[in-house]
Amino acid sequence: STSFNMARRTYAQENEYIDQVGPVTYRIRRGFVPNMRVEGRVYVNDAIKELLFDELGQFSSSAGAGGFLPALKQIANVASLPGIVGASMGMPDIHSGYGFSIGNVAAFDMDNPEAIVSPGGVGFDINCGVRLLRTNLMEKDILPIKEELAQSLFDHIPVGVGSQGVIPTSAKDLEAALEMGIDWSLREGYAWAEDKEHCEEYGRMLSADPSKVSQRAKKRGLPQLGTLGAGNHYLEVQVVDEILDKAAASKMGVDRKGQICVMIHSGSRGLGHQVATDALVLMEKAMAEQHIELNDRQLACARISSPEGQAYLAGMAAAANFAWVNRQSMTFLARQAFAKAFNSTPDDLDMHVIYDVSHNIAKVEDHLVNGKMKKLLVHRKGATRAFAPHHPLIPVDYQFTGQPVLIGGTMGTCSYVLTGTERGMEETFGSTCHGAGRALSRNKSRHNLSYQDVLNSLKDKGISIRVASPKLVMEEAPESYKDVTQVVDTCHEAGISKKCIKLRPIAVIKG
């Protein structure tokens, strides 16, 4: 799938281009692939670096491995894209993906007419992200009715591959949701005013233009509004396991071990996927006209200022709004289910949104580059915005703590809340990891694990589970992923974000 066919270097020769420059930081020097404009940088600790380097070793020893390039090569190929500044960066949960690896952060200078936008740098599930709600319940309140609660959540929230929403939506509603994001949910009565405050972008990208979303994408999206979908998406009832930063946690309304939270991990479903696919088709055409030469055709892109670039950004923003409405609708349904189970109201259960972050998105942001403030288009694919304290774009109540960063673990393992740091602003354009990151491909996972094994191991840990598509469970088993604790520890040690809260699941609802 690569368009340059150079003689393969040996693993030893490849390694000459990679230096360790800090306890958990590696630099990829120019020359590792042709045409690099900036260096590559990867954050991995000793526990997880093997995976990354093994992948490169396998690539060096194979004649022409089909499918994806190793993540290290993908990071370097992104470093060759026009207009890139700083470095092409890989977070510790990095693994190879379409064009850009998942876990890649890359920023492009908006003032450079050559600078590009690439749908592969956002990913197919636009604004796949995570939302965390708190409650004033404790684990002991949940345990007696845990199975009933899991069933009630499963009944309230539409899940699975083709699942359809229960919140009625017409084509007109969809247009409004694409344009307005959470403002639509507010208008329709599915959100509290405070929910909006606690979302990245306040739950609405103003650059959205529903007319830049194809009819086919809308047709796929219409029945799926307010649904969880399948794959790695889930809703988990979680328990606060450790509080690692008391001051920051108390600002988030988390002050006791054993407190119950709810995590929702979902994206833009078929709509976002179609927006990405449509854009890639248009950009392949446009690249020939714009004379953009690439190392890998999966990096299809267009100049930011070109009609194709602008159309994609407007369509991407609309898909992002769809994803926020989606998480908001599920928040509404989760609040209903809890209120019913505890014979209370969501308000009395203090079911506030702690924060909502995006893991797959491109955004216009101001950052310092070589001492100068610059307007950049920051692509985060499988990476999370992590702004430092006092940043104007984070809510008032988090001004002193830094932005909450939500890291969803794999099904049945732990999750984390981190906070953004000043060092992250300087080094990674205010970005950090997003989750565990795959260690096994989806197919490999399915062969090695049986459905029953996975369910039994969750049961043994005391986790209630409800699943719509059993076949997909093996792909999401913890064994298929890196250890999220190692990923988070790497980011903490690198100083690009700071550990705040550790959560463990007691109930999982999956597509």
Disulfide bonds with the S-S distance in Angstrom:
none
